[in-house]
Amino acid sequence: MKQAHHNLEAWREALALVKAVYSATSTFPRNEQFCLTGQMRRAAISVPSNIAEGAARASSREFLKFLVIARGSLMELETQLWIAKEQGYFTDGIERDLEVRVEKVFALISGLIGAKRRAVSQ
């Protein structure tokens, strides 16, 4: 059964970001398993989850609220990427790929936020 959020490019790209984060964090040191690895995975999962939850809500105002939360989780992940970079946990350009993916998802969510804000103000 296809749901409304399945049609959203932001949701699809956020899912791809989750997959990339899981792959990248699988190479982190074992002692980070319950710290940075877990934090990054939770933040990444939160992005498409909040987009989906918002899309299932009854109003544009509610959807807007969840889009803002998703974008906040994305910025949490972006901060954690910087921390992992500073710790030297990335190899083979994985870091740049994640940065590009975060930027793309940020732009897509921001576009949806703008559209929903216009819908709410009308």
ROBA-371512 format. One record per residue (C-alpha): residue number from 0; x, z, y. Coordinates in nm, 2 decimals. Each point is the difference from the previous one (the first is absolute). Layout:
BEGIN
[NUM [X Z Y]]
...
***
This chain:
BEGIN
[0 [0.00 0.00 0.00]]
[1 [0.15 -0.11 0.33]]
[2 [-0.02 0.25 0.28]]
[3 [0.01 -0.06 0.38]]
[4 [0.36 0.13 0.03]]
[5 [0.12 -0.26 -0.26]]
[6 [-0.05 -0.27 0.27]]
[7 [0.22 0.18 0.25]]
[8 [0.36 -0.13 0.03]]
[9 [0.11 0.34 0.13]]
[10 [-0.12 0.16 -0.33]]
[11 [0.17 -0.26 -0.22]]
[12 [0.33 0.02 0.19]]
[13 [-0.02 0.38 -0.01]]
[14 [-0.03 -0.01 -0.38]]
[15 [0.30 -0.23 -0.01]]
[16 [0.19 0.26 0.21]]
[17 [-0.09 0.27 -0.24]]
[18 [0.14 -0.20 -0.29]]
[19 [0.32 -0.06 0.21]]
[20 [0.03 0.37 0.08]]
[21 [-0.03 0.10 -0.36]]
[22 [0.27 -0.25 -0.10]]
[23 [0.23 0.11 0.28]]
[24 [-0.04 0.37 -0.07]]
[25 [0.06 -0.04 -0.37]]
[26 [0.37 -0.03 0.08]]
[27 [0.01 0.32 0.21]]
[28 [0.20 0.30 -0.13]]
[29 [-0.18 0.21 -0.25]]
[30 [0.01 0.30 0.22]]
[31 [-0.22 -0.19 0.25]]
[32 [-0.28 -0.05 -0.26]]
[33 [-0.22 0.28 0.14]]
[34 [0.12 -0.03 0.36]]
[35 [0.06 -0.33 0.18]]
[36 [-0.11 -0.22 -0.29]]
[37 [-0.33 0.18 -0.04]]
[38 [-0.06 0.01 0.38]]
[39 [0.07 -0.37 0.04]]
[40 [-0.23 -0.09 -0.29]]
[41 [-0.28 0.22 0.13]]
[42 [0.02 -0.14 0.35]]
[43 [0.01 -0.36 -0.14]]
[44 [-0.30 0.06 -0.22]]
[45 [-0.19 0.15 0.29]]
[46 [0.01 -0.32 0.20]]
[47 [-0.22 -0.23 -0.22]]
[48 [-0.20 0.30 -0.12]]
[49 [-0.11 0.08 0.36]]
[50 [-0.07 -0.37 0.07]]
[51 [-0.22 -0.01 -0.31]]
[52 [-0.18 0.32 0.08]]
[53 [-0.06 -0.11 0.36]]
[54 [-0.14 -0.34 -0.11]]
[55 [-0.25 0.18 -0.22]]
[56 [-0.14 0.21 0.29]]
[57 [-0.32 -0.07 0.17]]
[58 [0.12 -0.08 0.35]]
[59 [0.27 -0.16 0.20]]
[60 [0.08 0.33 0.16]]
[61 [0.06 0.16 -0.34]]
[62 [0.21 -0.29 -0.12]]
[63 [0.20 0.02 0.32]]
[64 [0.08 0.37 -0.07]]
[65 [0.14 -0.09 -0.34]]
[66 [0.20 -0.29 0.13]]
[67 [0.17 0.24 0.25]]
[68 [0.08 0.24 -0.29]]
[69 [0.14 -0.29 -0.20]]
[70 [0.22 -0.10 0.29]]
[71 [0.12 0.36 0.03]]
[72 [0.09 0.01 -0.36]]
[73 [0.19 -0.33 0.04]]
[74 [0.20 0.15 0.28]]
[75 [0.07 0.31 -0.22]]
[76 [0.14 -0.24 -0.26]]
[77 [0.21 -0.19 0.27]]
[78 [0.16 0.34 0.10]]
[79 [0.07 0.07 -0.37]]
[80 [0.16 -0.34 -0.03]]
[81 [0.24 0.09 0.28]]
[82 [0.08 0.33 -0.17]]
[83 [0.07 -0.18 -0.33]]
[84 [0.22 -0.26 0.19]]
[85 [0.20 0.28 0.16]]
[86 [0.06 0.16 -0.34]]
[87 [0.13 -0.33 -0.13]]
[88 [-0.27 -0.04 -0.27]]
[89 [-0.07 -0.37 0.04]]
[90 [0.19 -0.28 -0.15]]
[91 [-0.01 -0.38 0.00]]
[92 [-0.21 -0.06 0.31]]
[93 [-0.30 0.20 -0.13]]
[94 [-0.01 0.19 0.32]]
[95 [-0.05 -0.31 0.21]]
[96 [-0.27 -0.13 -0.23]]
[97 [-0.19 0.33 0.04]]
[98 [0.04 0.00 0.38]]
[99 [-0.14 -0.36 0.02]]
[100 [-0.30 0.11 -0.23]]
[101 [-0.06 0.30 0.22]]
[102 [0.00 -0.21 0.32]]
[103 [-0.24 -0.25 -0.16]]
[104 [-0.25 0.27 -0.11]]
[105 [0.03 0.17 0.33]]
[106 [-0.09 -0.32 0.18]]
[107 [-0.30 -0.07 -0.23]]
[108 [-0.14 0.36 0.03]]
[109 [0.05 -0.01 0.38]]
[110 [-0.20 -0.33 0.01]]
[111 [-0.28 0.16 -0.20]]
[112 [0.01 0.31 0.22]]
[113 [-0.04 -0.23 0.31]]
[114 [-0.29 -0.19 -0.15]]
[115 [-0.18 0.32 -0.11]]
[116 [0.06 0.16 0.35]]
[117 [-0.16 -0.31 0.16]]
[118 [-0.29 0.03 -0.25]]
[119 [-0.05 0.37 0.08]]
[120 [0.00 -0.05 0.37]]
[121 [-0.27 -0.27 0.00]]
***
